[in-house]
Structures are given as C-alpha cells and as structure tokens.
Amino acid sequence: MEHVERNYNIVRDRMIHQMNVSLGYGEEILDSELNAGVLHFVIKPIVTAFYKYWTDKDAKVGTKEQIRLSLDSARSLILNGGYSEEKFNEIINMKFKAYLENDQTTSQCKKTHKNYSRLEAVSKQLFTSQVAESIILLDIKEDVNTYNELSRATYKTKENAYEALIKQLDLNESGIKIVEEDDSILKIAVGKNIITSTLRKGFDLTKQKLIEELDEIFL
C-alpha cells in the first residue's frame, strides 16, 4: 500500500514542523517572561538551563518518538487486516507506556503528585485520538503530494478539519490546565510560575497559528 507510506511521510514531516514552531514560541516567550521581572535575574540561569535541557533532550526527542508511535500504530492497524475496535484497543494499551514516557508535559511532573493520574489519563486520551486521526489520514488513497492536499482530501471542508483540530487541541489544553491548577506537580524547584506561563502562552500561540493555517489549506 504505497499510499500509506506516502501519507505517513507527509504527516510525520508536518508534525515535526509544528513541533519546532511550538518550541520556538516557547523560547521567545520564556525570554520575554524572564526579562520582565526585576528579581528574575536570580532564577533566570536556572530556568533557562531547565528549558534548554528540556527542549534539547526531552521535548524534541520525546515528541518525535510520540509522533513515531502514533503513526506506526496507525500504519500497523491499516496494514494488518484493518482496524477493529479490539485491535485498536490492543495496540493503544500496548504502546501507551512508551508514549507516556516520552510525553513532554508528564515527564516534567511528579508521579507521586495527587493530580498525576489525571494527567496520565489525559495523555492516554490524546494518544488514542492521535492514532484514530492518523488512521484516517494514512488511509487516504487520492493522489496527494503535500499536507494541504492530504488535508483537503481527508476532511473535505474547513469545518470538518476544524472539528478534528479542536479535538486534539482541547486534550492538550486539558493537560496544561492540570498543571496550572496546582504547579507543585512540576519537578523544577523554582520558577514554576514562569514555566507554567510559558506553557500556556506557547499553547495559545500554537493554537492560533494552526487555526489560521486552515484558511490557507481551504482557500
């Protein structure tokens, strides 16, 4: 099934691009946050070092692995006799542990915290949703060469694409809200409010950009 491999590469490249854009927003926002406060010079080296380590070691590597796990799971289901509910649930349960270990939010949170189980549940919902959406994208047989063409072939209308996008974004936001609700869940000892603010503002900018891009896709 050549169309599956073609679509796999298109979606993977698009998701990696989106990851890099989002991390770029985060870096810009963090610099702004740290330069805004009079006393932030005290914690700036710590927070900057944390963020650099996170983006270099955890966020980039981990997110790429999550992308691979989601797309590989979808491809496996398509290529191995279809995707019944039983097979779908089986692969989700089998791959979720690896997905969670590479999650850029939960990896920075304390597993012993009272809200960690809620964060883990949201991560599983997100993984499940990503695999389900990837199955649809990878199984498109029309002649497409770009992500925009694949999106139009998949969703047909801007409204359908928006609905699919918002479903993913809402789950991402649910995870951020859990951290905002009680930032003691974060492992970092200082600058938690700055990290939380950076997560929120970076997410909001990413959300805005992705919604605006729908106008370009569905001209």
C-alpha positions, 0 to 999 in steps of 0.5 A: 500500500504505497499510499500509506507510506506516502501519507505517513511521510507527509504527516510525520514531516508536518508534525515535526514542523509544528513541533519546532514552531511550538518550541520556538514560541516557547523560547521567545516567550520564556525570554520575554517572561524572564526579562520582565521581572526585576528579581528574575535575574536570580532564577533566570540561569536556572530556568533557562538551563531547565528549558534548554535541557528540556527542549534539547533532550526531552521535548524534541526527542520525546515528541518525535518518538510520540509522533513515531508511535502514533503513526506506526500504530496507525500504519500497523492497524491499516496494514494488518487486516484493518482496524477493529475496535479490539485491535485498536484497543490492543495496540493503544494499551500496548504502546501507551507506556512508551508514549507516556514516557516520552510525553513532554508535559508528564515527564516534567511532573511528579508521579507521586503528585495527587493530580498525576493520574489525571494527567496520565489519563489525559495523555492516554486520551490524546494518544488514542485520538492521535492514532484514530486521526492518523488512521484516517489520514494514512488511509487516504488513497487520492493522489496527494503530494503535500499536507494541504492536499492530504488535508483537503482530501481527508476532511473535505471542508474547513469545518470538518478539519476544524472539528478534528483540530479542536479535538486534539487541541482541547486534550492538550489544553486539558493537560496544561490546565492540570498543571496550572491548577496546582504547579507543585506537580512540576519537578523544577524547584523554582520558577514554576510560575514562569514555566507554567506561563510559558506553557500556556502562552506557547499553547495559545500561540500554537493554537492560533497559528494552526487555526489560521493555517486552515484558511490557507489549506481551504482557500 
